[in-house]
Amino acid sequence: MTKPGLDKKTLEGLDEWLISGIPLQKMGTAEDVAKAVIYLSDNNVASFMTGTEILIDGGMVL
């Protein structure tokens, strides 16, 4: 029985293609998002922030 979806070689090629278009040349991780959450949760750091967008995209939108 075969698994649905893309095979490993195709997925690796897709990752390489995506990474080539990201200025930081790497895929983001859950930890990257968690760091932003921790930053925003710290009242000593971000207590005066309001109505802003935080982009966690490796520089895709400059």
Biopython code that builds the backbone (N, CA, C, O; Angstrom):
import numpy as np
from Bio.PDB.StructureBuilder import StructureBuilder

atoms = [
    (1, "MET", "N", (0.842, -1.188, 0.000)),
    (1, "MET", "CA", (0.000, 0.000, 0.000)),
    (1, "MET", "C", (0.885, 1.249, 0.000)),
    (1, "MET", "O", (1.808, 1.354, 0.807)),
    (2, "THR", "N", (0.611, 2.178, -0.887)),
    (2, "THR", "CA", (1.406, 3.407, -0.968)),
    (2, "THR", "C", (0.766, 4.502, -0.137)),
    (2, "THR", "O", (-0.446, 4.530, 0.077)),
    (3, "LYS", "N", (1.623, 5.405, 0.327)),
    (3, "LYS", "CA", (1.155, 6.543, 1.118)),
    (3, "LYS", "C", (0.773, 7.678, 0.175)),
    (3, "LYS", "O", (1.439, 7.890, -0.838)),
    (4, "PRO", "N", (-0.293, 8.410, 0.498)),
    (4, "PRO", "CA", (-0.661, 9.563, -0.333)),
    (4, "PRO", "C", (0.322, 10.715, -0.110)),
    (4, "PRO", "O", (0.981, 10.782, 0.928)),
    (5, "GLY", "N", (0.412, 11.595, -1.060)),
    (5, "GLY", "CA", (1.264, 12.773, -0.916)),
    (5, "GLY", "C", (2.525, 12.675, -1.740)),
    (5, "GLY", "O", (2.664, 11.800, -2.595)),
    (6, "LEU", "N", (3.440, 13.583, -1.471)),
    (6, "LEU", "CA", (4.682, 13.670, -2.228)),
    (6, "LEU", "C", (5.734, 12.734, -1.643)),
    (6, "LEU", "O", (5.764, 12.493, -0.436)),
    (7, "ASP", "N", (6.591, 12.213, -2.508)),
    (7, "ASP", "CA", (7.667, 11.354, -2.021)),
    (7, "ASP", "C", (8.781, 12.208, -1.409)),
    (7, "ASP", "O", (8.804, 13.427, -1.576)),
    (8, "LYS", "N", (9.696, 11.555, -0.704)),
    (8, "LYS", "CA", (10.749, 12.245, 0.038)),
    (8, "LYS", "C", (11.621, 13.118, -0.869)),
    (8, "LYS", "O", (11.952, 14.246, -0.507)),
    (9, "LYS", "N", (11.988, 12.611, -2.026)),
    (9, "LYS", "CA", (12.845, 13.368, -2.943)),
    (9, "LYS", "C", (12.146, 14.643, -3.423)),
    (9, "LYS", "O", (12.769, 15.701, -3.511)),
    (10, "THR", "N", (10.853, 14.538, -3.730)),
    (10, "THR", "CA", (10.089, 15.707, -4.169)),
    (10, "THR", "C", (9.971, 16.727, -3.047)),
    (10, "THR", "O", (10.100, 17.928, -3.285)),
    (11, "LEU", "N", (9.726, 16.258, -1.820)),
    (11, "LEU", "CA", (9.620, 17.168, -0.681)),
    (11, "LEU", "C", (10.935, 17.896, -0.432)),
    (11, "LEU", "O", (10.937, 19.091, -0.136)),
    (12, "GLU", "N", (12.056, 17.181, -0.550)),
    (12, "GLU", "CA", (13.358, 17.816, -0.364)),
    (12, "GLU", "C", (13.590, 18.887, -1.433)),
    (12, "GLU", "O", (14.114, 19.960, -1.135)),
    (13, "GLY", "N", (13.205, 18.597, -2.659)),
    (13, "GLY", "CA", (13.340, 19.581, -3.732)),
    (13, "GLY", "C", (12.466, 20.798, -3.493)),
    (13, "GLY", "O", (12.872, 21.925, -3.777)),
    (14, "LEU", "N", (11.270, 20.576, -2.973)),
    (14, "LEU", "CA", (10.365, 21.677, -2.660)),
    (14, "LEU", "C", (10.940, 22.545, -1.554)),
    (14, "LEU", "O", (10.888, 23.773, -1.626)),
    (15, "ASP", "N", (11.495, 21.896, -0.520)),
    (15, "ASP", "CA", (12.127, 22.650, 0.565)),
    (15, "ASP", "C", (13.273, 23.503, 0.035)),
    (15, "ASP", "O", (13.385, 24.677, 0.387)),
    (16, "GLU", "N", (14.125, 22.922, -0.810)),
    (16, "GLU", "CA", (15.243, 23.677, -1.380)),
    (16, "GLU", "C", (14.748, 24.877, -2.181)),
    (16, "GLU", "O", (15.323, 25.962, -2.097)),
    (17, "TRP", "N", (13.688, 24.684, -2.953)),
    (17, "TRP", "CA", (13.132, 25.770, -3.754)),
    (17, "TRP", "C", (12.581, 26.877, -2.853)),
    (17, "TRP", "O", (12.812, 28.059, -3.110)),
    (18, "LEU", "N", (11.859, 26.501, -1.807)),
    (18, "LEU", "CA", (11.309, 27.495, -0.882)),
    (18, "LEU", "C", (12.423, 28.260, -0.182)),
    (18, "LEU", "O", (12.380, 29.487, -0.095)),
    (19, "ILE", "N", (13.421, 27.538, 0.317)),
    (19, "ILE", "CA", (14.525, 28.163, 1.042)),
    (19, "ILE", "C", (15.292, 29.124, 0.148)),
    (19, "ILE", "O", (15.771, 30.153, 0.625)),
    (20, "SER", "N", (15.417, 28.817, -1.122)),
    (20, "SER", "CA", (16.149, 29.703, -2.032)),
    (20, "SER", "C", (15.471, 31.068, -2.171)),
    (20, "SER", "O", (16.124, 32.039, -2.555)),
    (21, "GLY", "N", (14.195, 31.158, -1.869)),
    (21, "GLY", "CA", (13.482, 32.428, -1.962)),
    (21, "GLY", "C", (13.366, 33.174, -0.645)),
    (21, "GLY", "O", (12.790, 34.261, -0.598)),
    (22, "ILE", "N", (13.909, 32.600, 0.433)),
    (22, "ILE", "CA", (13.851, 33.219, 1.762)),
    (22, "ILE", "C", (15.183, 33.912, 2.022)),
    (22, "ILE", "O", (16.225, 33.256, 1.984)),
    (23, "PRO", "N", (15.183, 35.218, 2.284)),
    (23, "PRO", "CA", (16.440, 35.930, 2.489)),
    (23, "PRO", "C", (17.347, 35.331, 3.570)),
    (23, "PRO", "O", (18.568, 35.368, 3.417)),
    (24, "LEU", "N", (16.797, 34.786, 4.646)),
    (24, "LEU", "CA", (17.639, 34.182, 5.684)),
    (24, "LEU", "C", (18.092, 32.772, 5.328)),
    (24, "LEU", "O", (18.860, 32.164, 6.074)),
    (25, "GLN", "N", (17.622, 32.238, 4.187)),
    (25, "GLN", "CA", (18.042, 30.941, 3.666)),
    (25, "GLN", "C", (17.813, 29.782, 4.639)),
    (25, "GLN", "O", (18.651, 28.888, 4.749)),
    (26, "LYS", "N", (16.668, 29.799, 5.348)),
    (26, "LYS", "CA", (16.297, 28.672, 6.207)),
    (26, "LYS", "C", (14.798, 28.677, 6.416)),
    (26, "LYS", "O", (14.134, 29.701, 6.257)),
    (27, "MET", "N", (14.277, 27.513, 6.775)),
    (27, "MET", "CA", (12.860, 27.392, 7.090)),
    (27, "MET", "C", (12.646, 27.821, 8.535)),
    (27, "MET", "O", (13.495, 27.588, 9.395)),
    (28, "GLY", "N", (11.519, 28.442, 8.790)),
    (28, "GLY", "CA", (11.179, 28.816, 10.149)),
    (28, "GLY", "C", (10.749, 27.602, 10.945)),
    (28, "GLY", "O", (10.348, 26.583, 10.382)),
    (29, "THR", "N", (10.838, 27.719, 12.253)),
    (29, "THR", "CA", (10.474, 26.621, 13.150)),
    (29, "THR", "C", (9.449, 27.100, 14.164)),
    (29, "THR", "O", (9.187, 28.296, 14.289)),
    (30, "ALA", "N", (8.883, 26.160, 14.876)),
    (30, "ALA", "CA", (7.954, 26.502, 15.955)),
    (30, "ALA", "C", (8.671, 27.332, 17.020)),
    (30, "ALA", "O", (8.067, 28.200, 17.650)),
    (31, "GLU", "N", (9.953, 27.062, 17.216)),
    (31, "GLU", "CA", (10.731, 27.818, 18.198)),
    (31, "GLU", "C", (10.861, 29.288, 17.794)),
    (31, "GLU", "O", (10.889, 30.166, 18.657)),
    (32, "ASP", "N", (10.938, 29.559, 16.499)),
    (32, "ASP", "CA", (10.997, 30.948, 16.028)),
    (32, "ASP", "C", (9.731, 31.701, 16.423)),
    (32, "ASP", "O", (9.800, 32.853, 16.851)),
    (33, "VAL", "N", (8.597, 31.068, 16.283)),
    (33, "VAL", "CA", (7.327, 31.683, 16.670)),
    (33, "VAL", "C", (7.251, 31.805, 18.190)),
    (33, "VAL", "O", (6.785, 32.821, 18.707)),
    (34, "ALA", "N", (7.703, 30.781, 18.904)),
    (34, "ALA", "CA", (7.667, 30.800, 20.369)),
    (34, "ALA", "C", (8.484, 31.964, 20.928)),
    (34, "ALA", "O", (8.092, 32.571, 21.925)),
    (35, "LYS", "N", (9.609, 32.278, 20.300)),
    (35, "LYS", "CA", (10.424, 33.401, 20.764)),
    (35, "LYS", "C", (9.661, 34.714, 20.667)),
    (35, "LYS", "O", (9.780, 35.563, 21.551)),
    (36, "ALA", "N", (8.883, 34.892, 19.611)),
    (36, "ALA", "CA", (8.074, 36.110, 19.469)),
    (36, "ALA", "C", (6.979, 36.149, 20.532)),
    (36, "ALA", "O", (6.696, 37.205, 21.096)),
    (37, "VAL", "N", (6.369, 35.006, 20.803)),
    (37, "VAL", "CA", (5.331, 34.931, 21.834)),
    (37, "VAL", "C", (5.916, 35.285, 23.195)),
    (37, "VAL", "O", (5.307, 36.034, 23.959)),
    (38, "ILE", "N", (7.083, 34.753, 23.496)),
    (38, "ILE", "CA", (7.731, 35.057, 24.776)),
    (38, "ILE", "C", (8.042, 36.550, 24.865)),
    (38, "ILE", "O", (7.819, 37.172, 25.904)),
    (39, "TYR", "N", (8.549, 37.115, 23.790)),
    (39, "TYR", "CA", (8.850, 38.549, 23.758)),
    (39, "TYR", "C", (7.595, 39.371, 24.045)),
    (39, "TYR", "O", (7.621, 40.286, 24.868)),
    (40, "LEU", "N", (6.513, 39.047, 23.374)),
    (40, "LEU", "CA", (5.278, 39.809, 23.543)),
    (40, "LEU", "C", (4.631, 39.584, 24.904)),
    (40, "LEU", "O", (3.853, 40.417, 25.368)),
    (41, "SER", "N", (4.947, 38.471, 25.539)),
    (41, "SER", "CA", (4.369, 38.143, 26.843)),
    (41, "SER", "C", (5.105, 38.813, 27.994)),
    (41, "SER", "O", (4.603, 38.813, 29.118)),
    (42, "ASP", "N", (6.253, 39.370, 27.750)),
    (42, "ASP", "CA", (7.071, 39.977, 28.793)),
    (42, "ASP", "C", (6.642, 41.425, 29.016)),
    (42, "ASP", "O", (6.886, 42.283, 28.168)),
    (43, "ASN", "N", (6.009, 41.696, 30.144)),
    (43, "ASN", "CA", (5.530, 43.050, 30.436)),
    (43, "ASN", "C", (6.657, 44.061, 30.578)),
    (43, "ASN", "O", (6.432, 45.257, 30.393)),
    (44, "ASN", "N", (7.854, 43.612, 30.898)),
    (44, "ASN", "CA", (8.985, 44.531, 31.015)),
    (44, "ASN", "C", (9.520, 44.954, 29.655)),
    (44, "ASN", "O", (10.243, 45.946, 29.558)),
    (45, "VAL", "N", (9.180, 44.226, 28.615)),
    (45, "VAL", "CA", (9.715, 44.496, 27.277)),
    (45, "VAL", "C", (8.640, 45.080, 26.364)),
    (45, "VAL", "O", (8.865, 46.107, 25.723)),
    (46, "ALA", "N", (7.497, 44.449, 26.300)),
    (46, "ALA", "CA", (6.494, 44.805, 25.292)),
    (46, "ALA", "C", (5.210, 45.381, 25.888)),
    (46, "ALA", "O", (4.162, 45.328, 25.245)),
    (47, "SER", "N", (5.269, 45.917, 27.077)),
    (47, "SER", "CA", (4.053, 46.393, 27.738)),
    (47, "SER", "C", (3.426, 47.617, 27.065)),
    (47, "SER", "O", (2.248, 47.896, 27.291)),
    (48, "PHE", "N", (4.170, 48.342, 26.257)),
    (48, "PHE", "CA", (3.643, 49.534, 25.609)),
    (48, "PHE", "C", (3.356, 49.305, 24.136)),
    (48, "PHE", "O", (3.017, 50.245, 23.418)),
    (49, "MET", "N", (3.485, 48.073, 23.680)),
    (49, "MET", "CA", (3.204, 47.753, 22.281)),
    (49, "MET", "C", (1.711, 47.546, 22.087)),
    (49, "MET", "O", (1.041, 46.930, 22.916)),
    (50, "THR", "N", (1.206, 48.067, 20.984)),
    (50, "THR", "CA", (-0.191, 47.858, 20.649)),
    (50, "THR", "C", (-0.377, 48.027, 19.142)),
    (50, "THR", "O", (0.278, 48.861, 18.516)),
    (51, "GLY", "N", (-1.257, 47.246, 18.581)),
    (51, "GLY", "CA", (-1.629, 47.400, 17.187)),
    (51, "GLY", "C", (-0.497, 47.256, 16.188)),
    (51, "GLY", "O", (-0.439, 48.008, 15.215)),
    (52, "THR", "N", (0.386, 46.328, 16.401)),
    (52, "THR", "CA", (1.495, 46.145, 15.477)),
    (52, "THR", "C", (1.464, 44.730, 14.883)),
    (52, "THR", "O", (0.892, 43.807, 15.462)),
    (53, "GLU", "N", (2.079, 44.595, 13.745)),
    (53, "GLU", "CA", (2.214, 43.273, 13.138)),
    (53, "GLU", "C", (3.646, 42.814, 13.315)),
    (53, "GLU", "O", (4.583, 43.583, 13.101)),
    (54, "ILE", "N", (3.814, 41.579, 13.701)),
    (54, "ILE", "CA", (5.134, 40.997, 13.840)),
    (54, "ILE", "C", (5.265, 39.932, 12.756)),
    (54, "ILE", "O", (4.557, 38.925, 12.784)),
    (55, "LEU", "N", (6.150, 40.146, 11.822)),
    (55, "LEU", "CA", (6.348, 39.195, 10.736)),
    (55, "LEU", "C", (7.448, 38.216, 11.122)),
    (55, "LEU", "O", (8.558, 38.618, 11.470)),
    (56, "ILE", "N", (7.137, 36.965, 11.058)),
    (56, "ILE", "CA", (8.101, 35.910, 11.355)),
    (56, "ILE", "C", (8.199, 35.095, 10.075)),
    (56, "ILE", "O", (7.641, 34.004, 9.958)),
    (57, "ASP", "N", (8.934, 35.667, 9.113)),
    (57, "ASP", "CA", (8.928, 35.076, 7.769)),
    (57, "ASP", "C", (10.311, 34.984, 7.141)),
    (57, "ASP", "O", (10.422, 34.744, 5.939)),
    (58, "GLY", "N", (11.359, 35.169, 7.919)),
    (58, "GLY", "CA", (12.708, 35.053, 7.385)),
    (58, "GLY", "C", (13.087, 36.162, 6.415)),
    (58, "GLY", "O", (14.075, 36.042, 5.690)),
    (59, "GLY", "N", (12.315, 37.233, 6.395)),
    (59, "GLY", "CA", (12.608, 38.356, 5.517)),
    (59, "GLY", "C", (11.872, 38.336, 4.183)),
    (59, "GLY", "O", (12.207, 39.100, 3.278)),
    (60, "MET", "N", (10.875, 37.471, 4.057)),
    (60, "MET", "CA", (10.140, 37.362, 2.785)),
    (60, "MET", "C", (9.438, 38.666, 2.437)),
    (60, "MET", "O", (9.385, 39.042, 1.266)),
    (61, "VAL", "N", (8.902, 39.358, 3.429)),
    (61, "VAL", "CA", (8.198, 40.620, 3.176)),
    (61, "VAL", "C", (9.078, 41.741, 3.721)),
    (61, "VAL", "O", (9.118, 41.989, 4.926)),
    (62, "LEU", "N", (9.763, 42.393, 2.835)),
    (62, "LEU", "CA", (10.648, 43.495, 3.266)),
    (62, "LEU", "C", (10.080, 44.821, 2.853)),
    (62, "LEU", "O", (10.679, 45.861, 3.126)),
]
sb = StructureBuilder()
sb.init_structure("model")
sb.init_model(0)
sb.init_chain("A")
sb.init_seg("    ")
for serial, (resi, resn, name, xyz) in enumerate(atoms, 1):
    if name == "N":
        sb.init_residue(resn, " ", resi, " ")
    sb.init_atom(name, np.array(xyz, "f"), 0.0, 1.0, " ", f" {name:<3s}", serial, name[0])
structure = sb.get_structure()
